[in-house]
Structure formats: structure tokens, C-alpha cells
Amino acid sequence: MDHARPHIQQSVNHMMVETYWTIGKIIVEHEQHGQHRAEYGKQQLKQLSGILTTEYGKGFDVTHLRNMRRFYIAYKIRETVSPKLG
């Protein structure tokens, strides 16, 4: 079991990175129509936070969503994410 632990951790980390990147992409590309910020700013993330928290539970507060958006903006090309984090 101990030999599997690093592989499990790596898989979980990979999935978290993929999820954060994808949510960031959805926020920027879909909700903000490709702009770095929506015209209605903080209200958008607050509304999304409420929707996601209701549907999926913890982990989608405004701060987390803002970080996911920043993460996507910093690494718009998905393939550049893994080498820099791995």
C-alpha cells in the first residue's frame, strides 16, 4: 500500500489541477466572454459561488473561484500546466 501512495497523491493532484483549470476556463470563456474580468465584477463570482456550493458543496467560495480564474489566465494552454507543476 505504501508504494501506491505517491501514485495516488499524484493522480489526485493532477485531477485537482485539471478541475481548477477547467473551472477557470469556464469562468473566463463562458461567463466573462473571454475577458479577464466581467463587467459586473464581484457579483458574478458571488453568484457562481452560490450555485456551485449548492450543487457540489464546499470549495467554491469567491476566493477559490478567483484563484481558479487567475490560474486559467496564467496558463491558458493546458499542456503548459503539467510540466510547470509536476
N, C-alpha and C positions, 0 to 999 in steps of 0.2 A: 504494500500500500504506500509506503514512503517513497518508493521510486516513481509512483504515479502522481504524487502531489505537485511537483513542478509543472508537469504537463497539464494538469487540471487548472492550476493557477494561471498558466499561460493562456489556456483556452478561455477562461473566464475573463481575463484582462482583454483578450482580443475581442470578445463579444461586447464588452463594455465600451471599448473604443469605437467599434463599428456602430453600436447603438447611439452613442453620443454624437458621432459624425453624422449619422443619418438624421437624427432629430434636428441637429444644427442645420443641415441642408434643407429639411422641410421648412424650418422657420424662415430661413433666408430666401429660398427659391419660391416656396409656395405662399407663405404668409406675408412676406415682405416684397414679393415680386422681384427678387434679385437685388434689392437694395440692402445696404448694410444695416439700415435702421428703417423701421416702419414709420409712416407719417404720424401715427398715433402712439408711438413710442412705448412707454412703460405699460400702458393699458393692455397692449397686445400680449405681452408676456404674462401679465397677471391673468388675463382670460385663459390663455393656453395652459397656464399652471393649474387653474381651477379645473379645467376639462380633463387634463391628463391625470391629475391627482384623483379625481372622482373615478375615472375609468381604470387606472392602473395602480393607485396607491402612492406611497411616499416616493421621494426622489425627483419630483418635478416642480420644486419651488422656483420662484423667479430667478434666484441666484444661479441655480443649476442650469436653467434654460438659457440664461445669458452666457454662461460659460460654454454650453454646447454650441451656441451661435458663434461665439468667438473662435472656438475650436474649428468649426467648419470654415470660417472665413480665413483662418490661418493656414488651413490645409485643404483647399478646395479640391485638389486632385487626390482622391482616396489612396492611390498607390504610394503617395509620399508619406502617409501617416505611419505605416508599419515600420519602415526602416528607421525612422527618427525616434520611435518609441521602443522598439524592440532591443 
